[in-house]
């Protein structure tokens, strides 16, 4: 009999003999619960926990899942065809510190015995009932509350000795930073704009986020010890180039005199906007600190907040105040390549010996591996206030920041920063191009959708998949070409955002983050509950891919369009709809492809929100970098109060423009032989280019005068075609009235052929 059953039997006997109420025995029974369950129970019942209760036991014994470093996404069912794994698992790129060399994990699962069971039970939980109980107004109110600003004081009051949030007003997002990304509170945190990693961190999956970096004080001080923003700018630029492996990089304008160093290598001191990384050391007070290729200096800090998906009244997605998580990393030791290579070898040996991962526990300072980063973080407690992670919740972060081959010095966001000064500042997805990864031609997201066959690792985002895939599972290239930037590609609808916010709030209420923290309303279908390393689906060689975490921002910015491939209208099952809400960028949808565009099917143009285009307005609805072929089969254009639509297709564009129809006869002014008098039949009996209805110049001398009056009198009562201005078959009083109204004037106006 195991210990639990033995104690249960003993308790039953005691209860029977002494007739003791069951509730008296409950505390004794609770002690027999697994330690992780005891921790969960406390999290569920403590009203305002900031430092979770932990039992007096070895930390790994408190875990539900010893393979917590394996994230839920690794249990995707690839079906032998779909590969999201390439984003994480790659072999070493020459010169970099990461020699994990785990590209083989794209081919097949390679789990420990513990990892063969998917312990992320929340993936299989249906939350629709709880989601339906939360109103839109309730969730909007919830996510717009600040749960960050009081965290530092609460931690201090609880005796917490680790890093405490020290960036003021961070709940307000961009308002906490100046135009260069520097924190307004003087804390030396700097925000940067980066491309979220495919695909968990796309907002359409249920979270928004931001990341800030801070270098140690030597990096924002001059050699004499005085603080200097110019020195900090220089060192941040040097660091960026070093992490990315660039020889030089664009920067804010920097006064080299203030830094005391020639930054761009031209042998002079002046104001520069480019910094060279071809140097041995950083500058200023950090002038003795070595540049180690692709490695951050000791005491570099990262602050990462994961937030709900904010929804503005107009449906725009943004970063709201409420944070799901606050994550913090600090480089504890300085590491060099030979040391890191040795640690990778040790890790590989431990895995071969079937050892489960372990980490150094620095208490309130978080967890660390041999690779030198301390990692810690905070989650919402049951009431929505932030609290410190439990041990197991913190271990969750360690896998991706320790044991995958695609990162640069264990980081994701900074290598993916928009290059140079454009990337310093609070993250913004609007205007951010779908840059390709270094070494590839197509945009990263377009490539991901092609390789993965769905909008998430689990292919479980029906909204995104309905937008960017045809019914047969092929990628909808017209939809991709209709996007302008990352926001168009990765932002959810307001309805989806609210649903996922509610789903995550349900997890917060349960506090069961150790079973998974993915915001799912209903269980995704393509998730493996168990894995067999021998029989589970494998990916053939042609489905495995090399990948570089770095992005080719220069290529993206120089490209004609956000989408760099070909766009083909032929697979569309319905008409292509163009909605016009204005002339400005973003007020009408444009198909823009860097390759060829093949037109086909039907085109329907609609006016949005009462918009009325005016004569002279022009809308380039299709643009191609390599030419346009085909044609639309049927074109449906709305009627306008003034003018009418015309469609013109050229070799590289299709333009919709509005022409003037002043007399309302359905003929454009520039095609109308009488633009101010309705004459849909365009009758011009003397073929002089002016329609009869506006042409009383019977002798064609350019003016209606006495000579024309004489000719008219001679023709009065006859069927003279030239003098029959109204075309009723007879020269009569109505024609005479027109003669009098235009006497002394030139014929027209109208187009003269």
N, C-alpha and C positions, 0 to 999 in steps of 0.2 A: 504494500500500500504506500503510495507516495505521501509526502508530508501534508499536502492540502487535504486529501481524502481522510487521512488519519485524524487530523484536527477536526474535520467536520464530524467524523464519527464520535469523537470524544465530546464535542459540544452537544451533540444530540442526546447523548446519555445524560450529561449534566443537566440539560434542560428538562429531560423527562423526570429525573429524580427530584430535582429541587423546584420544579414548576416555575423556573425563572422565565420572565418575559424575554422574547427573542431580541428585543431592542437592546437589552443589557449586553448581549453577546456580540452585537454588531461591531463594536470597536475591535474586538479580538479577531473577528472574521476579516475586517478591513486590513489588518496587518498581514494577512495571508494573500492579499491581492498582489499581483506583480507590481514591482516598483513603479513602472511607467504608468500603470493604472492609478496608483496612489497619487502620483504627481498630477495626473489628469483630473482626478476627483477634487484635489485642492484648487486647481485652476478653475474648475467649474463652480466652486462654492465660495472661494475667497472674493469678497466684494470689490476690492480695489488693489489687487496685487501689483506690485512693481518689481519685486524680486521673488520669483517663484520659489516655493518650498522645494528643497531637495533632500532626499533621505541620506543618512550617514552610511554611504555605501560607495564602492568603486563606481566611477562614473559610467563605464560601459555596462554595468549591471542594471542601470536605470533605463536602458534603451529597449524599446519595442522592436526596433529594426536595426540590427547591427550593420546592415548595408544601406543605411540612410544616405551615404554619399552617392548612391546610384539614384538619379532623379527619376520621377515618374515617366518622363519622356523616353527613357531607355526601354520601356516595356511596350513600345509601339509595335503593332503587328505590321511588318513591312510587306507581307504577302509576297515576298521574293521579288518585289518590283519597286517599291517606294522607299526612298532613302533620305530621311532627314538627318541621319547620323553624321553625314560628312561635315556638318557645321562644327562639331566638337572633336571628332576623331581624325587626326591627321598625323602624318609623319613629319619629322623635323625639316625645317627650312634652313638651308645653310646660313650660318652666322648667328642664328638665334640661340637663346638660352634653353628653349624648350626642346628637349630630346625625348619626350614621352614616347613618340613613335607608336601610336595606337590606331593607325589607319585600318589595321586588320579588323577592328571592331565594326567597321562598316559592313564587312562581309558576313560576320556571324556573331551571335551572342556568345559571351564568354564570362558567365557569372559564376561566383562562388556558390556552394551549396545553399548558403543563406540567401543569396540573391536570386535563386531560381524561383522563389515565390514572390509575387508582387505584393508587398506590404502596404502599398498606397491605396488603402481601402476606400478612401473618399472618392476615388475615381469611379467606384461602382455604386455610389449613393445617389438616389434620386431626390433632389431638393425642391422639386416643383411645388409641392404643397406649401413649404415655408416661404418660398419666393413669392407665391401668389398672395400670401398674407401681408406682405410689405408693400405699401402703396408707393407710387412714384414720388409723391410729395415727401413721404417719410424718408426715403433713401436719399433724395436730393438734400434734404435738411441735414441728414447724418453726414454725408460725405463733404459737406461744406463747413463742418465744424473743425476747429483747430485742436488736434490731440498731440501736437508736438511741443508747443511752447512751454508747457509746465513739466515736461519730462525731466529736465536737468534738476530742477528743485526736488521733485519727487524722489529721484535717484539719490540725491544728496541726503535727503531726510532719512532714507532707508539704509544709509551707510555704504552705498555703492562706491567702490574705489576706482572703477575703470573709467574709460572715456565717457564724458557726458556731452550731450549735444551742445555745441558752443557757437552755432551760427544763428544769429538772431533773425527772427521773422521768416524763417525758411518755409513756414506754412504758406506764406504768400507767394511762393515761387519766384517769378521773375522780378517782383518788386523788391526782393532782398538783395539784388545785385545791380551794379551800374552797367553802362552800355558795353564795357569791356569784360563783364563777367565777374568783376571783383565784388566780394561781399561788402555791402555798405557799412557793416558794423565794425570793419577794421580787423576782422579775424583772420584775414589772409586766405580764406577759402576762395576758390575761383571756380565758377561754373563753366562748363563747356558743352557744346552741342555735338551730339554723336548720333550715329545711326543705330537704333535698337537692333539687337541680335535676332536673327530669325529663329523661331517665330514666337517664342513664349513672351517676349517683351514687346511685341506689337500691341498697341492699344486695343485692337480688335479682339485680343485674347483676354481682356479684362483688367489690365493695369496700365497706368502711366508711371513714368519715373523721371528722375533727374540724378545727375552725378556731379560732384564737386571734388576738386583735388586741392591739397595743401602740401607745400614743401616745407621742410624745417627752416628755422629762422635764418640760418646762414645764407639761404637762397634768396631772401629778400632784404639782405643787408649789404652795404658796401664793405670794402676791406677794412675801413675804420670803425665798423660796427654800427653805423647809422643806417636806419631803415631807408629803403629806396624802392619805389615801385618800378623804376626803370630797370634796376638789377633783377627784380622778380620777373618782369616781362622777358628779359633776356634769358634767364635760366629756364623759364617755362617753355620758351621756344626751343632752346637747346635740348631740353628733355623730350619734347614732342618729336623733334627730328631724330633723336637717339633711339627712342622706343620704336619708331616706325622704320628706322634704318635709312633715313634720308641724309644726304650730305649737307643739305641746306633746306631752309623752310621760310615761308613768308611770316611776317610778324607784325604786331602793332608798330607804328613809328616809335623808335627808341633812340634816345640821345646817348650816343656812345661816350660823350664827355662825362655824362653823369655816371656811366658804368665804369669808365676808365679802361675800356677794352675795345679793340677793333673787332666788332662782332661779325661783319660780313667778309672779312679777309681781304679788303681792298687796300690795306696799308694806311688808311686815313681814319680820323675820327670825325664823325658828323652824325646826322640823323639818318637812320637806316630803316628799311622795312623788310629786310631779309637777314637771317641769322645763319651762320655756318655752324654745323655740328662737327666739323673736322678739327677737333681739338681734344686735348687729353683731360681737361678739367672744366668744371663749371666756372662761373665768374663771380665777382664780388667776394664776400666773406666765404663763399663756397669754392674759392679758387684752388683749394688743395684737394677737393673731392673729385675722384676719378669718374670719368664717363665710362661706364661698363656697358657695352653694346646690348641694347634691348632689356636693360635692367634698371629699375628705379633706384635712386639713392636711399640709404637707410633713413627711416623716419618719415618717408612719404606716406601721406594719409589719403584715403578715399572715403567720401561720405555719399551714400546712395539711398535715396528715399523711393520706396515703391508705394504708389498711391492708387486710390480708386480712379475711375474714369469720370471726370467732370463733364457735365452737359449744360451748356448755356441755353437760354431761352430760344435762341435761333437754331439750336441743334448742334452747334459747334462743340467739339471735344476739347477739353483742356485738363491741366493738372489741378485738381481741387486741393483744398487745405488738408483734408484728412489723409493720414498715411496708414497704409497697411503695415509697412515695415520701415525701419531705419536700419541700414546696414553700414558697418564701419570696418575698414581694413587699415592696418598700419604695418609698414615693413619694419620688422623687429630687428633684423640683422642685415648687414650688407653681404650679398652673395655674389660669387664670381662663377663664371661658366663651368670651370672644372669641378667646383663644389656641387653645383646643380646637376651636372651630368652624373656625378657619383650618387646623388640622392635618387635620381631616376633609375639608376641601376639597382640600388637597394630596393626601391619600390617594386621593380619588375621581379626581383628575386623573391620578395615577400609574397607577391601574388602567385608566383610559380609554386611556392611552398604552401599555398592555400591559406595564408594568414589574412585575417580580416583587417581593414584599415584602422589605425589608431592615430591619435593626435595628442600633442602636448596641451595640457589644460592649464592655462594661466589664470584661472579663476575669473574675476571680473574683467580681466584684460582679454578674455576670449580664448579661442583655440588656435593652434599653430601647427604647421608641419615643418619638416626640415627645410622647406623652401623659403622660410623666413617671414611669412606674413602672419600677423595676428588678425583673426576674424571674429567679430562679435556682432550682435544686432538686437533689435527690439521688435516685438509683435504687439498687436492689440490684445488687451485682456478682455474678459467677457463683457465689460462695460464699455469697451471701445477706447480705453486709455492705453497708452503704450506701456509695455513692460519688457523686462530683459528676457531674452531667450532662455529656455531650458537647455541643458546640455545637448539633448538629442536634436532639438530645434536648431541649435547652432551647428551641429555636425552636418545637417542638411546642406549647409553652404560650402562645406569643405571639399566635396567631390569636384564641383565645377571650378573651384579656385585652387585646386591642387593637382587633379589627376586626369586632365584631358590634354590632348596634343595640339589644339588649335590656338590656345591663348598665347599672349606675349607677357612674360613674367606674371602669370596667373591672372591677368586682367583682360576684360572684354571691352569696356567702354572707351578708354583712352586711346587704344590703337584705332578705334573706329571714329574718333573725333574728326569733324570737318577740318580739313587742313588749314593751318595758318590762322590769321586774325578772324576770318569768317566763322571759325569754330569756337572762338572765345565768347562766352555769353550763355545765358540760360537756354536750355534746349528748346528748339522750335522745329516742328516737323513740316510746317507749311513752308514751301520753297526749297525743301531738301530733296535733291534729285535722288533717283534710285541708282546710285553709283554702282558700277560693277566692282567686283572684287579684283584685286591686282592679279593680272594674268588672264582675265576673262573679258569677253566683249559685251555680253548681255548684262542688264542690270541685275543686282543681287536678288531682288525679290522676284523678278520675272524668272530668273534661273531657279530659284527655290521652288516656285510653284510648278515649274516643269519637272523638276527632279522628285518632288515629294508627292505630287498628285493630290494635294489638299492644302487647306489653309492653316493647318497646325501639324505638329508631329503625329497626332492621332487622326489627321484628316477629319476633324470633327467641328469645323466652323461652317455651318450651313450658309450663313449670310455671305461670307467671303467666297465660298465655293460657288454659290449661285451667281455671283458677280463675275468671277474670273475663270469659270470652267463651262464648257458646253455639256450637254446631257451625256455625251459619250465619254466624258472625263478628260477630253483634250482642253488645252488652255485657250481661253477666249482672247485672242490677240487684239481684237478691236477694243475690248474692255481695258486691257492693259494700256493700249495706245490712247485711251481716253483719260488717263491719269496725268496730272501735272507734277506730282511730287509724292513724297512718302506719305503725307497726310491722306491723300486720295487713296493710296494703296492700303494703308494700315489702320485707318480710323474706323471704328464701328458706327453703326447708326445709333441715334439716341436710344432707341428701343432696346437694342442689344446691350448697350452700355449699362442701362438701368438694370436689366436682367442679371448681368454678370456682377454688378455691384451688390445686388440683393443676395445672390448665391454666395458671394464671399462673406457677406455679413452673417449668413447662416453658419459658416464655418467658424467665424469669430465667436458666435454665441455658444457653439459647441466646444471651442478651444482644442479641437482635435487636429492640430496642425501636424502632429507626428504621423497622421494617416494621410496627409496630403493637403496642400494649400492652393491647388488649382481651382479657379472659379468655374465650376461646371454646374449647370442646372440639372441636366440629365446625364446619365453615364455615357461617355463616348464609347462607340461600338468597337473601335479597332485597337483595343488594349488587351494585352496578354495577361491573364491572371497567373499563369505559370509559364516558365520557360524551360525548355530542354535544350541544353547546349548542342546536343547531337542531332535532334530532329526538327527543331524550330526552323522556320524559313530562313534561307540565306540569300544574299544578294550576289548576282553574277558580276563579273568584272566590269561589264559595260554599264552597270548601275552604280559603280563606286566612283568617287570623284575626288580629285585634288581640290584644295580650297585654301585661300589665304584670307585671314581675318582682316587684313588691310584693304582699304577701298581706294579705287582710282578716282579721286575727286576731280582731278584735272580733266579726265576724259568725260566725266559726267557734266561738268560745267561748260565744256566746249561742244557738247552734243546738241543737235537741233532740238531734240525732244527728250522728255523724261524716259520714254520707252524707245529702246535702240534697235528693236527687231523689225520684222515684217508684220503688217496687219492685213488680215484677210476677212472680208465681209461674207464670203461664200458660206461658211458654216453657220451663220446666224439663223436661228429658227424663226425669228420675228423681225419686224421692221426696225431699222436703226433710227432711234429717236434723238433729235437735236432739240434741246429746250433752250429758248432764248429768254434771258432775264435782264439783259443789258449788253453793252458793247465791250465792257472792260474784261480783262483776263479773269477767268473764273465765273463770269456771269453767263457764259454759254459753254456747252461742252464741245470740245474739239478733239478729233482723232489726229494724233501727231505721232508718226512712226519714223524712226531713223532709217529704216530700210524702205522696202516697197509697200505700196498699199494697193490691194486688189478690191475694187468696188463690185458689189453685187447686191441683189435683193432690193428691198424697198427702203425708201427714206421718208421719214415723217418729221416735219418741223412743227413744234408747239411753242406757244408764247406762255411764259411763266409769270404769275403774279400780276396780271394785267398789263404787262409791258407791251408798248406799242412802238416798234421801230419806225424811224422816220426816213424819208427819202435821203439817199446818200449814205445811209448806214451800211456797213460792210462786215461780214462775219466769215472768217476763214475756218470752215468747219472740218476740213481735212487737209493735212499737210504731210508730205513725204520727203524723205531725204534722198531716196533712190528711184523716184518716179511713181506714177499712178497708172494703173491699168483697169480695164473693165468699165462698167457703168451701172448706175442704179436702174433697176427695172421699172419702178414706179415711184413717183415723187409726189408727196402730198404737202402742199404749202398752204398756210392759213391766209385768209383774206385780211387786208389791212385797211385801216381808216384812211390812210394817206399813202398812195403809191402801191406798189406790188413787189413781191419777191421775184428775183430771177436767180438762176443757178448757173454758174460758169465753171467748167472743169478744165483745168490746164494740165501741164505735164507733171507738176509737183504740188498742186493744190486744188481744192474745190472751194469756191467762194460763193456764199449766199449774200446777195446785196439787194437793197431796196431802191427801186426806181420811182420817180415822180410820175403820177398820173393825174395831172391837175384838173382835167375835165371829167374824170371818172368813167371814161369809155373803155377801160380795160387795156389801153395801149400806153406804154411808157412815153413820157414826154420826148425822150431822145429818139423814139421810133415813130412818134405821132406826127402826121402832116398837118394837124391842127390841134396844138396842145392845149388851147384854151376854149375850144368848142367841141363838144362830144360828137364824134363821127366814127363809130366803131367799124363802118364799112370802108373808111379811108378813101372815099370817092374823090378822084382827081381827074376830071374829064379832059383837061388840056395837058395833063402830064407834066405840069411845071414844078411838082414837088409840094405844092400847097393844096390841101383838100378844098373842095368847092365851098364847104361851110364857112371857111375863113378866107376865101379868095374872091373878092369882087374886082380885082385888077384884071379886067377883061382883055386889055391890050398888052399886058405883061410889061409895063414900063416901070414897075416898082412902086406905084402909088395909085390909090383909087381917086380919080379926079373927074373933071367934066367930060373928058373923052370917054371914060368908062360909063358915065351916066348916059351919054348919048347912045352908046352901044346897047346899054340895058333897055332904054326906051324902045329902041328898034326891035328888040327881042321880046318885049313884054307880050304876054299872051300866047307865045309860041312854046315849042318844046326844046328850045335851044339848050343844049346840055351844059354849056359853060355858064350861062346866066341862071340856070336852075340851081341855085345855091343849096337849097334844102333837099334836092333830089326827089321831089314829089311828082316829077314828070311834066311840070308846067311852070313857066315863069310868071309868078303872080305877086300879090301884095306882100306875102311873107318874104319873098325874095327882095322886094323893094325896101322893106323895113331893114333888112340886113344891109342893103346898099347904103341907106342913109346912116346906119350906125357906124359904118367903117369908112365913111367918106373922108378923104384927106389922110388916110392911114395906109401903111404898107400891108400887103397880104400876110397871113400867118397870125401869130407865130406858129412855127411847126418845122419839122425836119424837112429840109429840101434835099431831094435825092440827086 
